[in-house]
């Protein structure tokens, strides 16, 4: 034990400074998690809710990517492969692009909003996205 240094003394004689030298805020110890302010985040979701939210996030993200690809095709389709007879193509159409982009963006916004929502609202948002994405796909591709 000869290689250890003694701890500094603790007690009233060595109390924290008062007055101008006193700290004005609480400090969080190194390695400790500071808890978020009350009411800023919702409680941790159940595993079933988390699974539904993951499915909703994947669907909305995929639809957003599809919408972006269709947006690019809307602009390049008339110039795609000249001389092949595809020059008359006018792209997928603005309505189809807009619906898929709109539902994809709305779905991704619900992913961000779920952080502050309570349990029933989170279920509602996730299920709404899961219903809206196939509806948008059906309308854009098969209706």
Rosetta blueprint (number, residue, H / E / L):
1 X L
2 X L
3 X L
4 X L
5 X L
6 X L
7 X L
8 X L
9 X L
10 X L
11 X L
12 X H
13 X H
14 X H
15 X L
16 X L
17 X L
18 X L
19 X H
20 X H
21 X H
22 X L
23 X L
24 X L
25 X L
26 X L
27 X L
28 X L
29 X L
30 X L
31 X L
32 X L
33 X L
34 X L
35 X L
36 X L
37 X L
38 X L
39 X L
40 X L
41 X L
42 X L
43 X L
44 X L
45 X L
46 X L
47 X H
48 X H
49 X H
50 X H
51 X H
52 X H
53 X H
54 X H
55 X H
56 X H
57 X H
58 X H
59 X H
60 X H
61 X H
62 X H
63 X H
64 X H
65 X H
66 X H
67 X H
68 X H
69 X H
70 X H
71 X H
72 X H
73 X H
74 X H
75 X H
76 X H
77 X H
78 X H
79 X H
80 X L
81 X L
82 X L
83 X L
84 X L
85 X L
86 X L
87 X L
88 X L
89 X L
90 X L
91 X L
92 X L
93 X L
94 X H
95 X H
96 X H
97 X H
98 X H
99 X H
100 X H
101 X H
102 X H
103 X H
104 X H
105 X H
106 X H
107 X H
108 X H
109 X H
110 X H
111 X H
112 X H
113 X H
114 X H
115 X H
116 X H
117 X L
118 X L
119 X H
120 X H
121 X H
122 X H
123 X H
124 X H
125 X H
126 X H
127 X H
128 X H
129 X H
130 X H
131 X H
132 X H
133 X H
134 X H
135 X H
136 X H
137 X H
138 X H
139 X H
140 X H
141 X H
142 X L
143 X L
